[in-house]
């Protein structure tokens, strides 16, 4: 009779422990996905900053070129 109680207790304990492991696994997966999202966002931000810097450099070059053209016309 005691062995049946121990068996039932062991089954309950293992099933409850399994729920905790599932929760921990889900949390780890969620954290990993968030990390990937943050890394992708950081890369997107870096690309955007690079493109803005290129556009600024191009605009400065064109302005300087325009000023040189204006000076030679006078």
N, C-alpha and C positions, 0 to 999 in steps of 0.2 A: 504494500500500500504506500509506504514511504517512497519507494522508487517511482511510482506513478506521479506523486506530488513533485518529486525532484525533476522528473521528465517534463511535466507541465511547466514548472518554474523555469527550467532551462529553455524551453521553447519560447516562453514569454520574454525572457531576458534576451535571447538572441534576436527575436523579432523587434524588440524595442531598440536594441543596439543597431540593428540594420537601418532603422529609420534615422537614427542619428548620423550614420555613415552616408546615407542618401542625402541628407540635408547638407552635410559638409561637402560632399561631392558637387552638389548643385551650387553651393556658394563659391567653390573654387572655380567652377566653370563660368559663373557669372562674373567673377573678378577677372578672369582671363579675357573674357569678351570686352569688359570695360577697358582693360589695359590696351587691347588692340584698337578699340575705338579712339582712345586718347592718343595713341601713336599715330593713327591715320589723321586725326584732327591736327596734330602738331605738324605732320608732313604737309598737309594742305595749307596750313598757315605759312610754313616756310616757302612753299611754292608761290603763294600769293605775294608774300613780301619780296621775293626775288623778282617776280613779274612787275611789281610796282617800282622797284629800284631800277629795273631795265627801262621802264617807260619814262621815269624821271631822267635817266641818263640820256635817253634819246631826245627828250624834250629840251634838255639843256644844250645838247649838241646842235639841234635844229635852231634854237634861239641864237646861239653863238654864230652859226653859219648865216642866219638871217641878218644879224648885226653887221657881219663882215660884208655882206652883199650891200647893205644900206650905206656903209662907209665908202665902198668903192664907187657907188652911183653918185655920190655927192661931189 
